[in-house]
Amino acid sequence: DARTHRYLAQIYAAQAAWQHAVDAYRRALALDAHHFDSWCGLASILEELGDMSTAITAWASAIENASHRRDRHRIENHVHALKRAGDSPI
């Protein structure tokens, strides 16, 4: 069940075991490619790891699988902010 792997990913993330969390989210998504919460969790961790390109791709999948317009809009704004930050020199 995708939810079981998502919960496991959340436990790993709480322990800062990032690669285990990424792997668990990917297992959840292998079982249910439309699992919105897993896309969001995976994207958040990829951001934490600094893999912005892959994070943005994961956020795009979250947008595609969001059941509420409010969630889509919130994520779209977040992705636009990430892209703007990526264009700015640090």
C-alpha positions, 0 to 999 in steps of 0.5 A: 500500500502506498500509504504505508511507504509514505508513512515510513518515508515521513519517519525517515524524514523526521530522523533526517535519513534523507536517502531512506525517505526518498527511497520510501517515497519512490516505492509509494509512487511505484505503487500509486503514481497518483499519490499526491502526498507522496509527490509533495513529500518527495519534492520537499526532501529533494529541495532539502537535499538541494536537488532543485531540478528534480524537486521541481519535476516532483512538484509538477507531478504533485500539481497534476495529482492535486485534487483541490485547486487551492493545493495546485495554486499553492504549489504553483506559487512555490515552484515559481518562487523556486525558479526565481530563486534559481535565476538569482545569483547567491 
